[in-house]
Amino acid sequence: MAARSSERKARPARKSRPPDGSLAALLTTVPEPQDAESARERINSLLGEDEASDLAALAEAKPVRTLLEGLADFSPFLWGLVDRDPERAARLFASEPDERLAAILKEMADAAEGEDRSGLSSTLRRGRAESALLIAAADIGGVWEGARVTEALSEIAETAIRAAVRATLREAHEAGKLTLPRPDDPERDSGYFVLGMGKLGARELNYSSDIDLIAFFDPEAARPADEGEITQLYARLTQTIAKLLQERTPDGYVARVDLRLRPDPGSTPVAISRDMAMSYYESVGQNWERAAMIKARVVAGDQAAGDAFLAELRPFIWRRSLDHAAIADIHAMKRQIHAHKGHGAIAVEGHNLKLGRGGIREIEFFVQTQQLVAGGRSPELRTRGTIESLTGLAEAGWISGKARDELAEAYWFLRGLEHRLQMVEDAQTHTLPDDEAGVARFARFAGYASRDDFAKALTRRLKTVQAHYAKLFEDAPALSSEIGSLVFTGKEDDPDTLQTIAGLGYAEPASVAAAIRGWHRGRYPSMRSARARELLTEITPTLLDVFARSGRPDAALNGFDKVLERTTGGVALLALVRAHPEILNLLAVVLGAAPKLGETLARRPRVLDALLDPAFFGHLPTREEIVERVDEALGEAASYEDMLDRARIVGQEFKTLIGLRVASGTAPSDQAGFAFTRVADVLVEALFKRAEAELTRVHGKVKGGAAAVLALGRLGGEEMTAASDLDLILLYEHSDKATETDGDRPIAPAQFYARLTQRLVAALSAPTGEGVLYEVDFRLRPSGRAGPLATRLKAFEAYQAEEAETWEHMALTRARVVAGPKAFRRQVGRAVGKVLTSKRDAAKLAKDVREMRALLDKEKGGGGPWNLKHAPGGLVDIEFVAQTLQLAHAHAKPELLYTVTATALDRAKQAGMLGEKEWEALASAARLQLDLTQTLRLALDGPFDPDAAGEGLKQLLARVGEAPDFKTLSADLANRQKAARKAFERVMKGLA
């Protein structure tokens, strides 16, 4: 503060010897100012004022004068208290410190018994300001030891809280909002109580600390005016109390209030029903909350109700068994916060005295973890104070006497420095200045002659603490926590944590932190076991790091959030991820690069169980494995509707697992089409059988009847993707004598098979509670939508021979019979083969194909190279070549016929119908585009836009395309398409 105006008249101070027993007389150690001249000027200016005459007299004593000079030089906050009210400062120095503190406490307590809210607010703030100067002077001057300093700070805070609670409860009663059992003693039997947590609970409050409070109420104790608004009423009362304490007015403030240590603060009111809280702690309470509750103490409100609540909570805090899982969890929390500046190593400049290595938090963790382990069996260890607990641990043989003494000495040493730091600006800081000059200045304030003397004393204590702490924890497995500070316990939005998350590349750090806190809070059923949250604490740094490298970190984490929300096996999943990092990498790829597959995984979290199978990464499922699993699932159905649900579950699980293998690179993309096809084949056949059996149960059988399902398109060609629909035709035949079915409700054969088709379509595509299995398309049947749903085989043969167009015969080159009796399946196969081996005019065929391709180029050929199906040289060109060559030559060479495009091209080359150059161009383009199609159908619902795609997906596509980067892949794709289009043109020209 600037020197006083020169217009003020300096007056000689009265010579007065400080009263015996007074603060002034008891001063023993005072810091010498660094800028002595400036400090003297400020003191002289102040002591020359009339209102400072008493202080001037006391300042005749050298310790008082030196202390005042030190405050003027080192502490803007404390000097401001002296400068603004020198009479108050004189009163403090002339008083016996304990007596003066008692008087301040009484004034604050009495203010709750009659003054209005404004008067109470002013009294509490004046009391806090006076006590802040008194306690600081007693601390700096060596009058009080550390324990008395923290006790005095705690007494002031507790008295203020109690006064605010009493006044607020009485005010609510007088306003008719609440009927208290004892209005003359509003706290008693009110059912409302406030727990002081952390250092306040242990009576170890630091100089400029937030006060951590949790407010509870018993809805059966006091009677609210509106029973339906009881929670809102107590929440408003709590907010009023917090405002009384922390609102800044011209008189200052009392204390910063933090109400976020309550259960699940993101979704609960600031005052909580004691029964709701008890249910929370018993079901989803976390180990860090157990540690926090060790120090919990009733600081205001209904003492009896609060004590009863804490007594009931003891089984949660103090478990009978030796809880080594708790140690691992709490240690993981500690490791999360140690890896950034001032935290990761012992230092001086910039070191955090609380959170840094060898700091106060390590001493507290050293004590609390052992209390959690042993306190369940040894009630004498259930103590709140750090030193008291160290003593108890030593007496019980858990630690040595040397450890007790060294840690106790280091604790008070560090607490003293912490207080001195906070006295500078009344700020809740624990971090030393980050330059040598700043540390040197602080060292003088702390009573050291030089920076080096201070550094030597500090480093010795930090190393001592670290050595004891290391014996408990430092042999634990390392975490990938070098990424920075990660704190998700108790508080919301730790600034360093948000900075770390942002530095990793997450776009919305606050949302990420909120999600992880939600996991820790047991917001999802999968995370409500202690073991799940312990595992989460340990893997969180690795998880964030791996997801950050996925290309779409926010999407990956949001996908993982949905998985945790919907799965029930939280422990199994997290343990799996912890034990097998490659699975976490897999999830990161899928959730970050393939959002569609990630959504599916979130909807079907049970498929993650398959990741536990060592064979998961080994092979794609065989037909026999699929048949066994489908039969098992459908065989357990209690009804036809249940069977449909089970079909969807098992189908989605298989499709998702195949997708996971492809996305992870453990299964080649060129095998994915066959795997997806096998799943569809088995499900179509199984559902066809059951649909036919259900229809037969109702209507009976058709005499001499048989039906088969003919697959075309990607299912027929065994090139299914995760998003493919099913192109099907149902063919049937029956005796000409059959006019109706033989059941109780007979219908005509054509009607029977039409209904069978409808049932099959519904079985495959109708949405149930488990979603849709496949979209189904029957438009490739004879006459398309104009024709009947089911086609008699005779009619099918006639249509193909007499009416079908070239494109319909091309579609038949991919036809496979996938369901029906074996004999009829062979009959259908022969009918299809007859159509395909008919002799055709090759020139007319080529002309028709080129016209079709030109029309498709016009209607669907845009979009650039990434329109993989319709782009010039895309999959349609390649399929048209294979189909055209089969139709042109199969009459002479039936061995050309094959439903799989790649194999059909190979056979055409072997038969001499396709040149080496053309085959190479077509086969190469087919392989790449089919692989990319598989990946894109896993990743996206809509078309792929390379300009809008995330880097994660681009990286995945480059890997699938065996390219070093996406740019190279795009160029390679365009070149292969260009060569394929030229090959298409040459083949068609050769047939003309």
Secondary structure, 3 states (H helix, E strand, C coil): CCCCCCCCCCCCCCCCCCCCCCHHHHCCCCCCCCCHHHHHHHHHHHHCCHHHHHHHHHCCCHHHHHHHHHHHHHCHHHHHHHHHCHHHHHHHHHCCHHHHHHHHHHHHHHCCCCCCHHHHHHHHHHHHHHHHHHHHHHHHCCCCCHHHHHHHHHHHHHHHHHHHHHHHHHHHHHCCCEECCCCCCCCCCCCEEEEECHHHHCCCCCCCCCEEEEEEECCCCCEECCHHHHHHHHHHHHHHHHHHHHCCECCECCCCEECCCCCCCCCCCCEEEHHHHHHHHHHHCCHHHHHHHCCCEEEEECHHHHHHHHHHHHHHHCCCCCCHHHHHHHHHHHHHHCCCCCCCCCCCCCCECCCCCCCHHHHHHHHHHHHHHHCCCCHHHCCCCHHHHHHHHHHCCCCCHHHHHHHHHHHHHHHHHHHHHHHHHCCCCCECCCCHHHHHHHHHHCCCCCHHHHHHHHHHHHHHHHHHHHHHHCCCCCCCCCCCCCCCCCCCCCHHHHHHHHHHCCCCHHHHHHHHHHHHCCCCHHHCCHHHHHHHHHHHHHHHHHHHCCCCHHHHHHHHHHHHHHCCCHHHHHHHHHHCHHHHHHHHHHHHHCHHHHHHHHHCHHHHHHHHCCCCCCCCCCHHHHHHHHHHHHHCCCCHHHHHHHHHHHHHHHHHHHHHHHHHCCCCHHHHHHHHHHHHHHHHHHHHHHHHHHHHHHHCCCCCCEEEEEEEHHHHCCCCCCCCCEEEEEEEECCCCCCCCCCCCCCCHHHHHHHHHHHHHHHHHCCECCECCCCEECCCCCCHHHCCCEEEHHHHHHHHHHCCCHHHHHHHCCCEEEECCHHHHHHHHHHHHHHHCCCCCHHHHHHHHHHHHHHHHHHHCCCCCCCCCCCCCCHHHHHHHHHHHHHHHCCCCHHHCCCCHHHHHHHHHHCCCCCHHHHHHHHHHHHHHHHHHHHHHHHCCCCCCCCCCCHHHHHHHHHHCCCCCHHHHHHHHHHHHHHHHHHHHHHHHHHC
